[in-house]
């Protein structure tokens, strides 16, 4: 087992990037004018559709893996001459 004991600088850099990205996103969000209600509804609908389709594709991937559809083709037949 490989242990990485000096990962705290990497974690600190990632945490700092997360804080800066969050601060920038909130600053830009507060600067923009508010959207009409129909645009908010469209945005929420699009987010829900993306979440449902993503979850559906992941579920299909797990289903396919469990049923063995990703395995190579094998045949017990002897080849014809």
Gaussian input, Z-matrix of N, CA and C with variables (Angstrom, degrees):
# hf/3-21g

backbone

0 1
 N
 C     1     B1
 C     2     B2     1     A1
 N     3     B3     2     A2     1     D1
 C     4     B4     3     A3     2     D2
 C     5     B5     4     A4     3     D3
 N     6     B6     5     A5     4     D4
 C     7     B7     6     A6     5     D5
 C     8     B8     7     A7     6     D6
 N     9     B9     8     A8     7     D7
 C    10    B10     9     A9     8     D8
 C    11    B11    10    A10     9     D9
 N    12    B12    11    A11    10    D10
 C    13    B13    12    A12    11    D11
 C    14    B14    13    A13    12    D12
 N    15    B15    14    A14    13    D13
 C    16    B16    15    A15    14    D14
 C    17    B17    16    A16    15    D15
 N    18    B18    17    A17    16    D16
 C    19    B19    18    A18    17    D17
 C    20    B20    19    A19    18    D18
 N    21    B21    20    A20    19    D19
 C    22    B22    21    A21    20    D20
 C    23    B23    22    A22    21    D21
 N    24    B24    23    A23    22    D22
 C    25    B25    24    A24    23    D23
 C    26    B26    25    A25    24    D24
 N    27    B27    26    A26    25    D25
 C    28    B28    27    A27    26    D26
 C    29    B29    28    A28    27    D27
 N    30    B30    29    A29    28    D28
 C    31    B31    30    A30    29    D29
 C    32    B32    31    A31    30    D30
 N    33    B33    32    A32    31    D31
 C    34    B34    33    A33    32    D32
 C    35    B35    34    A34    33    D33
 N    36    B36    35    A35    34    D34
 C    37    B37    36    A36    35    D35
 C    38    B38    37    A37    36    D36
 N    39    B39    38    A38    37    D37
 C    40    B40    39    A39    38    D38
 C    41    B41    40    A40    39    D39
 N    42    B42    41    A41    40    D40
 C    43    B43    42    A42    41    D41
 C    44    B44    43    A43    42    D42
 N    45    B45    44    A44    43    D43
 C    46    B46    45    A45    44    D44
 C    47    B47    46    A46    45    D45
 N    48    B48    47    A47    46    D46
 C    49    B49    48    A48    47    D47
 C    50    B50    49    A49    48    D48
 N    51    B51    50    A50    49    D49
 C    52    B52    51    A51    50    D50
 C    53    B53    52    A52    51    D51
 N    54    B54    53    A53    52    D52
 C    55    B55    54    A54    53    D53
 C    56    B56    55    A55    54    D54
 N    57    B57    56    A56    55    D55
 C    58    B58    57    A57    56    D56
 C    59    B59    58    A58    57    D57
 N    60    B60    59    A59    58    D58
 C    61    B61    60    A60    59    D59
 C    62    B62    61    A61    60    D60
 N    63    B63    62    A62    61    D61
 C    64    B64    63    A63    62    D62
 C    65    B65    64    A64    63    D63
 N    66    B66    65    A65    64    D64
 C    67    B67    66    A66    65    D65
 C    68    B68    67    A67    66    D66
 N    69    B69    68    A68    67    D67
 C    70    B70    69    A69    68    D68
 C    71    B71    70    A70    69    D69
 N    72    B72    71    A71    70    D70
 C    73    B73    72    A72    71    D71
 C    74    B74    73    A73    72    D72
 N    75    B75    74    A74    73    D73
 C    76    B76    75    A75    74    D74
 C    77    B77    76    A76    75    D75
 N    78    B78    77    A77    76    D76
 C    79    B79    78    A78    77    D77
 C    80    B80    79    A79    78    D78
 N    81    B81    80    A80    79    D79
 C    82    B82    81    A81    80    D80
 C    83    B83    82    A82    81    D81
 N    84    B84    83    A83    82    D82
 C    85    B85    84    A84    83    D83
 C    86    B86    85    A85    84    D84
 N    87    B87    86    A86    85    D85
 C    88    B88    87    A87    86    D86
 C    89    B89    88    A88    87    D87
 N    90    B90    89    A89    88    D88
 C    91    B91    90    A90    89    D89
 C    92    B92    91    A91    90    D90
 N    93    B93    92    A92    91    D91
 C    94    B94    93    A93    92    D92
 C    95    B95    94    A94    93    D93
 N    96    B96    95    A95    94    D94
 C    97    B97    96    A96    95    D95
 C    98    B98    97    A97    96    D96
 N    99    B99    98    A98    97    D97
 C   100   B100    99    A99    98    D98
 C   101   B101   100   A100    99    D99
 N   102   B102   101   A101   100   D100
 C   103   B103   102   A102   101   D101
 C   104   B104   103   A103   102   D102
 N   105   B105   104   A104   103   D103
 C   106   B106   105   A105   104   D104
 C   107   B107   106   A106   105   D105
 N   108   B108   107   A107   106   D106
 C   109   B109   108   A108   107   D107
 C   110   B110   109   A109   108   D108
 N   111   B111   110   A110   109   D109
 C   112   B112   111   A111   110   D110
 C   113   B113   112   A112   111   D111
 N   114   B114   113   A113   112   D112
 C   115   B115   114   A114   113   D113
 C   116   B116   115   A115   114   D114
 N   117   B117   116   A116   115   D115
 C   118   B118   117   A117   116   D116
 C   119   B119   118   A118   117   D117
 N   120   B120   119   A119   118   D118
 C   121   B121   120   A120   119   D119
 C   122   B122   121   A121   120   D120
 N   123   B123   122   A122   121   D121
 C   124   B124   123   A123   122   D122
 C   125   B125   124   A124   123   D123
 N   126   B126   125   A125   124   D124
 C   127   B127   126   A126   125   D125
 C   128   B128   127   A127   126   D126
 N   129   B129   128   A128   127   D127
 C   130   B130   129   A129   128   D128
 C   131   B131   130   A130   129   D129
 N   132   B132   131   A131   130   D130
 C   133   B133   132   A132   131   D131
 C   134   B134   133   A133   132   D132
 N   135   B135   134   A134   133   D133
 C   136   B136   135   A135   134   D134
 C   137   B137   136   A136   135   D135
 N   138   B138   137   A137   136   D136
 C   139   B139   138   A138   137   D137
 C   140   B140   139   A139   138   D138
 N   141   B141   140   A140   139   D139
 C   142   B142   141   A141   140   D140
 C   143   B143   142   A142   141   D141
 N   144   B144   143   A143   142   D142
 C   145   B145   144   A144   143   D143
 C   146   B146   145   A145   144   D144
 N   147   B147   146   A146   145   D145
 C   148   B148   147   A147   146   D146
 C   149   B149   148   A148   147   D147
 N   150   B150   149   A149   148   D148
 C   151   B151   150   A150   149   D149
 C   152   B152   151   A151   150   D150
 N   153   B153   152   A152   151   D151
 C   154   B154   153   A153   152   D152
 C   155   B155   154   A154   153   D153
 N   156   B156   155   A155   154   D154
 C   157   B157   156   A156   155   D155
 C   158   B158   157   A157   156   D156
 N   159   B159   158   A158   157   D157
 C   160   B160   159   A159   158   D158
 C   161   B161   160   A160   159   D159
 N   162   B162   161   A161   160   D160
 C   163   B163   162   A162   161   D161
 C   164   B164   163   A163   162   D162
 N   165   B165   164   A164   163   D163
 C   166   B166   165   A165   164   D164
 C   167   B167   166   A166   165   D165
 N   168   B168   167   A167   166   D166
 C   169   B169   168   A168   167   D167
 C   170   B170   169   A169   168   D168
 N   171   B171   170   A170   169   D169
 C   172   B172   171   A171   170   D170
 C   173   B173   172   A172   171   D171
 N   174   B174   173   A173   172   D172
 C   175   B175   174   A174   173   D173
 C   176   B176   175   A175   174   D174
 N   177   B177   176   A176   175   D175
 C   178   B178   177   A177   176   D176
 C   179   B179   178   A178   177   D177
 N   180   B180   179   A179   178   D178
 C   181   B181   180   A180   179   D179
 C   182   B182   181   A181   180   D180
 N   183   B183   182   A182   181   D181
 C   184   B184   183   A183   182   D182
 C   185   B185   184   A184   183   D183
 N   186   B186   185   A185   184   D184
 C   187   B187   186   A186   185   D185
 C   188   B188   187   A187   186   D186
 N   189   B189   188   A188   187   D187
 C   190   B190   189   A189   188   D188
 C   191   B191   190   A190   189   D189
 N   192   B192   191   A191   190   D190
 C   193   B193   192   A192   191   D191
 C   194   B194   193   A193   192   D192
 N   195   B195   194   A194   193   D193
 C   196   B196   195   A195   194   D194
 C   197   B197   196   A196   195   D195
 N   198   B198   197   A197   196   D196
 C   199   B199   198   A198   197   D197
 C   200   B200   199   A199   198   D198
 N   201   B201   200   A200   199   D199
 C   202   B202   201   A201   200   D200
 C   203   B203   202   A202   201   D201
 N   204   B204   203   A203   202   D202
 C   205   B205   204   A204   203   D203
 C   206   B206   205   A205   204   D204
 N   207   B207   206   A206   205   D205
 C   208   B208   207   A207   206   D206
 C   209   B209   208   A208   207   D207
 N   210   B210   209   A209   208   D208
 C   211   B211   210   A210   209   D209
 C   212   B212   211   A211   210   D210
 N   213   B213   212   A212   211   D211
 C   214   B214   213   A213   212   D212
 C   215   B215   214   A214   213   D213
 N   216   B216   215   A215   214   D214
 C   217   B217   216   A216   215   D215
 C   218   B218   217   A217   216   D216
 N   219   B219   218   A218   217   D217
 C   220   B220   219   A219   218   D218
 C   221   B221   220   A220   219   D219
 N   222   B222   221   A221   220   D220
 C   223   B223   222   A222   221   D221
 C   224   B224   223   A223   222   D222
 N   225   B225   224   A224   223   D223
 C   226   B226   225   A225   224   D224
 C   227   B227   226   A226   225   D225
 N   228   B228   227   A227   226   D226
 C   229   B229   228   A228   227   D227
 C   230   B230   229   A229   228   D228
 N   231   B231   230   A230   229   D229
 C   232   B232   231   A231   230   D230
 C   233   B233   232   A232   231   D231
 N   234   B234   233   A233   232   D232
 C   235   B235   234   A234   233   D233
 C   236   B236   235   A235   234   D234
 N   237   B237   236   A236   235   D235
 C   238   B238   237   A237   236   D236
 C   239   B239   238   A238   237   D237
 N   240   B240   239   A239   238   D238
 C   241   B241   240   A240   239   D239
 C   242   B242   241   A241   240   D240

   B1=1.4504
   B2=1.5295
   B3=1.3123
   B4=1.4576
   B5=1.5252
   B6=1.3190
   B7=1.4700
   B8=1.5221
   B9=1.3133
   B10=1.4599
   B11=1.5259
   B12=1.3168
   B13=1.4627
   B14=1.5160
   B15=1.3072
   B16=1.4582
   B17=1.5224
   B18=1.3029
   B19=1.4628
   B20=1.5301
   B21=1.3202
   B22=1.4563
   B23=1.5280
   B24=1.3399
   B25=1.4782
   B26=1.5319
   B27=1.3163
   B28=1.4618
   B29=1.5207
   B30=1.3206
   B31=1.4601
   B32=1.5207
   B33=1.3213
   B34=1.4645
   B35=1.5272
   B36=1.3408
   B37=1.4695
   B38=1.5300
   B39=1.3327
   B40=1.4672
   B41=1.5217
   B42=1.3314
   B43=1.4677
   B44=1.5253
   B45=1.3385
   B46=1.4689
   B47=1.5256
   B48=1.3248
   B49=1.4614
   B50=1.5271
   B51=1.3227
   B52=1.4648
   B53=1.5215
   B54=1.3140
   B55=1.4759
   B56=1.5249
   B57=1.3345
   B58=1.4739
   B59=1.5270
   B60=1.3229
   B61=1.4658
   B62=1.5248
   B63=1.3198
   B64=1.4651
   B65=1.5212
   B66=1.3320
   B67=1.4662
   B68=1.5309
   B69=1.3261
   B70=1.4581
   B71=1.5328
   B72=1.3188
   B73=1.4682
   B74=1.5206
   B75=1.3296
   B76=1.4622
   B77=1.5256
   B78=1.3328
   B79=1.4658
   B80=1.5245
   B81=1.3240
   B82=1.4688
   B83=1.5174
   B84=1.3225
   B85=1.4582
   B86=1.5214
   B87=1.3376
   B88=1.4553
   B89=1.5214
   B90=1.3292
   B91=1.4630
   B92=1.5266
   B93=1.3136
   B94=1.4605
   B95=1.5234
   B96=1.3380
   B97=1.4609
   B98=1.5260
   B99=1.3205
   B100=1.4629
   B101=1.5267
   B102=1.3147
   B103=1.4541
   B104=1.5224
   B105=1.3260
   B106=1.4610
   B107=1.5358
   B108=1.3150
   B109=1.4613
   B110=1.5213
   B111=1.3482
   B112=1.4623
   B113=1.5266
   B114=1.3184
   B115=1.4645
   B116=1.5268
   B117=1.3205
   B118=1.4643
   B119=1.5207
   B120=1.3394
   B121=1.4589
   B122=1.5270
   B123=1.3256
   B124=1.4647
   B125=1.5261
   B126=1.3219
   B127=1.4587
   B128=1.5312
   B129=1.3150
   B130=1.4620
   B131=1.5302
   B132=1.3353
   B133=1.4631
   B134=1.5174
   B135=1.3205
   B136=1.4653
   B137=1.5235
   B138=1.3265
   B139=1.4667
   B140=1.5267
   B141=1.3202
   B142=1.4695
   B143=1.5181
   B144=1.3427
   B145=1.4605
   B146=1.5301
   B147=1.3255
   B148=1.4578
   B149=1.5225
   B150=1.3196
   B151=1.4582
   B152=1.5222
   B153=1.3381
   B154=1.4651
   B155=1.5196
   B156=1.3314
   B157=1.4708
   B158=1.5239
   B159=1.3170
   B160=1.4557
   B161=1.5210
   B162=1.3332
   B163=1.4686
   B164=1.5255
   B165=1.3231
   B166=1.4607
   B167=1.5165
   B168=1.3254
   B169=1.4636
   B170=1.5251
   B171=1.3152
   B172=1.4635
   B173=1.5226
   B174=1.3489
   B175=1.4638
   B176=1.5276
   B177=1.3372
   B178=1.4581
   B179=1.5208
   B180=1.3171
   B181=1.4527
   B182=1.5300
   B183=1.3265
   B184=1.4603
   B185=1.5272
   B186=1.3261
   B187=1.4639
   B188=1.5249
   B189=1.3255
   B190=1.4594
   B191=1.5183
   B192=1.3148
   B193=1.4717
   B194=1.5273
   B195=1.3168
   B196=1.4658
   B197=1.5292
   B198=1.3249
   B199=1.4667
   B200=1.5204
   B201=1.3323
   B202=1.4547
   B203=1.5132
   B204=1.3350
   B205=1.4619
   B206=1.5222
   B207=1.3086
   B208=1.4511
   B209=1.5146
   B210=1.3229
   B211=1.4646
   B212=1.5201
   B213=1.3346
   B214=1.4675
   B215=1.5282
   B216=1.3095
   B217=1.4633
   B218=1.5145
   B219=1.3395
   B220=1.4639
   B221=1.5130
   B222=1.2934
   B223=1.4667
   B224=1.5196
   B225=1.3294
   B226=1.4623
   B227=1.5243
   B228=1.3160
   B229=1.4704
   B230=1.5122
   B231=1.3103
   B232=1.4552
   B233=1.5185
   B234=1.3190
   B235=1.4680
   B236=1.5215
   B237=1.3310
   B238=1.4804
   B239=1.5116
   B240=1.3111
   B241=1.4802
   B242=1.4909
   A1=108.74
   A2=116.38
   A3=121.67
   A4=108.19
   A5=115.04
   A6=119.21
   A7=108.96
   A8=114.23
   A9=120.70
   A10=106.97
   A11=116.15
   A12=119.40
   A13=112.77
   A14=118.77
   A15=121.09
   A16=111.55
   A17=117.10
   A18=120.81
   A19=112.48
   A20=118.76
   A21=118.60
   A22=112.68
   A23=121.62
   A24=118.50
   A25=111.93
   A26=116.24
   A27=120.53
   A28=110.23
   A29=117.48
   A30=121.88
   A31=111.78
   A32=116.46
   A33=120.26
   A34=111.16
   A35=116.38
   A36=120.03
   A37=110.37
   A38=116.84
   A39=119.92
   A40=111.79
   A41=117.11
   A42=120.50
   A43=110.73
   A44=116.77
   A45=120.03
   A46=110.96
   A47=117.16
   A48=119.90
   A49=111.68
   A50=116.64
   A51=120.11
   A52=111.13
   A53=117.21
   A54=120.82
   A55=110.76
   A56=117.41
   A57=121.10
   A58=110.66
   A59=117.56
   A60=120.64
   A61=110.65
   A62=117.48
   A63=120.78
   A64=110.89
   A65=116.53
   A66=120.50
   A67=110.82
   A68=117.51
   A69=121.18
   A70=111.13
   A71=117.03
   A72=120.43
   A73=111.59
   A74=116.97
   A75=120.43
   A76=110.43
   A77=117.73
   A78=120.90
   A79=111.26
   A80=117.38
   A81=120.71
   A82=110.40
   A83=116.89
   A84=121.46
   A85=110.97
   A86=117.91
   A87=121.06
   A88=112.09
   A89=118.20
   A90=121.61
   A91=113.08
   A92=117.33
   A93=120.43
   A94=110.68
   A95=116.94
   A96=119.31
   A97=110.97
   A98=116.09
   A99=119.75
   A100=110.33
   A101=116.21
   A102=121.87
   A103=109.82
   A104=117.03
   A105=119.44
   A106=110.60
   A107=116.09
   A108=121.42
   A109=112.10
   A110=118.32
   A111=119.26
   A112=111.83
   A113=117.82
   A114=119.96
   A115=110.88
   A116=116.94
   A117=119.62
   A118=110.64
   A119=116.81
   A120=121.09
   A121=110.20
   A122=116.94
   A123=120.90
   A124=110.46
   A125=117.08
   A126=121.31
   A127=111.29
   A128=117.43
   A129=121.20
   A130=110.14
   A131=117.40
   A132=120.73
   A133=111.89
   A134=116.55
   A135=120.33
   A136=111.01
   A137=116.83
   A138=119.95
   A139=110.73
   A140=117.27
   A141=120.88
   A142=110.32
   A143=117.70
   A144=120.19
   A145=111.98
   A146=117.32
   A147=120.03
   A148=110.91
   A149=117.29
   A150=120.66
   A151=111.29
   A152=116.96
   A153=120.90
   A154=111.00
   A155=117.03
   A156=118.58
   A157=111.17
   A158=118.39
   A159=120.71
   A160=111.75
   A161=116.64
   A162=120.32
   A163=110.31
   A164=117.79
   A165=121.09
   A166=112.01
   A167=116.81
   A168=119.51
   A169=111.83
   A170=116.84
   A171=119.77
   A172=110.03
   A173=117.34
   A174=120.56
   A175=110.72
   A176=117.93
   A177=120.59
   A178=111.78
   A179=116.89
   A180=120.34
   A181=110.49
   A182=117.52
   A183=120.61
   A184=111.19
   A185=117.31
   A186=121.20
   A187=110.18
   A188=116.36
   A189=120.95
   A190=111.09
   A191=116.21
   A192=120.22
   A193=110.50
   A194=116.64
   A195=120.18
   A196=111.39
   A197=117.62
   A198=121.08
   A199=112.76
   A200=117.82
   A201=120.84
   A202=114.40
   A203=117.79
   A204=119.77
   A205=112.43
   A206=118.71
   A207=121.42
   A208=113.66
   A209=117.02
   A210=120.68
   A211=110.31
   A212=117.35
   A213=119.77
   A214=110.68
   A215=115.21
   A216=120.99
   A217=109.08
   A218=116.10
   A219=122.22
   A220=108.34
   A221=115.78
   A222=120.51
   A223=109.40
   A224=115.44
   A225=121.03
   A226=111.31
   A227=117.38
   A228=120.91
   A229=111.21
   A230=115.16
   A231=119.88
   A232=109.27
   A233=118.02
   A234=119.48
   A235=111.01
   A236=115.71
   A237=121.56
   A238=109.65
   A239=115.00
   A240=119.67
   A241=111.82
   D1=132.15
   D2=-179.68
   D3=-95.52
   D4=128.13
   D5=178.45
   D6=-110.07
   D7=134.18
   D8=177.39
   D9=-109.27
   D10=101.80
   D11=-175.90
   D12=-88.67
   D13=-20.68
   D14=-177.28
   D15=-105.60
   D16=47.95
   D17=178.21
   D18=-93.28
   D19=-2.89
   D20=-177.08
   D21=-65.96
   D22=-33.70
   D23=175.61
   D24=-64.02
   D25=-38.86
   D26=177.55
   D27=-63.03
   D28=-44.34
   D29=177.83
   D30=-64.06
   D31=-38.01
   D32=179.05
   D33=-65.94
   D34=-40.93
   D35=177.99
   D36=-64.75
   D37=-43.09
   D38=178.26
   D39=-63.63
   D40=-40.62
   D41=177.86
   D42=-64.33
   D43=-40.93
   D44=178.16
   D45=-63.99
   D46=-41.62
   D47=177.26
   D48=-63.32
   D49=-38.97
   D50=177.28
   D51=-63.59
   D52=-42.30
   D53=179.39
   D54=-64.93
   D55=-43.89
   D56=179.65
   D57=-64.88
   D58=-42.95
   D59=179.86
   D60=-64.83
   D61=-40.51
   D62=177.93
   D63=-64.67
   D64=-45.20
   D65=178.90
   D66=-60.31
   D67=-44.91
   D68=-179.72
   D69=-64.27
   D70=-42.46
   D71=-179.90
   D72=-62.84
   D73=-43.82
   D74=179.11
   D75=-66.00
   D76=-39.39
   D77=179.32
   D78=-63.43
   D79=-43.95
   D80=179.18
   D81=-68.04
   D82=-39.10
   D83=-179.53
   D84=-62.68
   D85=-39.55
   D86=-179.33
   D87=-74.44
   D88=-23.55
   D89=179.79
   D90=-78.11
   D91=-27.90
   D92=-175.38
   D93=-80.48
   D94=148.39
   D95=176.97
   D96=-70.49
   D97=156.94
   D98=-178.71
   D99=-71.36
   D100=150.39
   D101=-178.84
   D102=-91.08
   D103=154.24
   D104=173.54
   D105=-64.83
   D106=162.94
   D107=-174.98
   D108=-61.73
   D109=-39.57
   D110=-177.54
   D111=-64.41
   D112=-31.39
   D113=177.30
   D114=-71.36
   D115=-35.98
   D116=175.64
   D117=-64.02
   D118=-40.76
   D119=179.43
   D120=-64.14
   D121=-43.00
   D122=178.48
   D123=-63.49
   D124=-42.23
   D125=179.67
   D126=-63.20
   D127=-44.07
   D128=178.57
   D129=-65.62
   D130=-41.76
   D131=178.23
   D132=-62.00
   D133=-42.15
   D134=178.74
   D135=-64.93
   D136=-40.26
   D137=178.88
   D138=-64.24
   D139=-40.97
   D140=179.24
   D141=-66.21
   D142=-43.50
   D143=178.49
   D144=-62.58
   D145=-39.77
   D146=177.76
   D147=-65.02
   D148=-40.68
   D149=179.24
   D150=-65.51
   D151=-43.95
   D152=-179.97
   D153=-65.49
   D154=-44.15
   D155=-179.30
   D156=-67.88
   D157=-38.01
   D158=177.36
   D159=-64.26
   D160=-45.12
   D161=178.13
   D162=-64.52
   D163=-38.16
   D164=178.57
   D165=-64.56
   D166=-41.42
   D167=178.81
   D168=-67.18
   D169=-39.05
   D170=176.90
   D171=-65.24
   D172=-41.07
   D173=178.28
   D174=-63.17
   D175=-40.84
   D176=176.69
   D177=-63.81
   D178=-36.24
   D179=178.26
   D180=-64.16
   D181=-45.55
   D182=178.75
   D183=-66.49
   D184=-39.77
   D185=178.47
   D186=-62.23
   D187=-45.78
   D188=-179.64
   D189=-62.69
   D190=-40.66
   D191=179.95
   D192=-65.47
   D193=-41.46
   D194=-177.94
   D195=-68.57
   D196=-35.93
   D197=-179.89
   D198=-80.47
   D199=-10.17
   D200=176.88
   D201=85.85
   D202=18.77
   D203=-179.61
   D204=-71.29
   D205=-15.96
   D206=-179.99
   D207=-90.65
   D208=-0.74
   D209=-178.54
   D210=-77.14
   D211=154.04
   D212=176.88
   D213=-66.35
   D214=154.24
   D215=-178.17
   D216=-73.17
   D217=132.61
   D218=176.67
   D219=-130.51
   D220=147.16
   D221=179.74
   D222=-135.34
   D223=141.24
   D224=177.46
   D225=-93.88
   D226=-4.80
   D227=-178.91
   D228=-74.61
   D229=149.32
   D230=173.48
   D231=-83.57
   D232=144.82
   D233=-178.56
   D234=-67.61
   D235=145.26
   D236=178.17
   D237=-80.38
   D238=147.02
   D239=177.34
   D240=-91.93

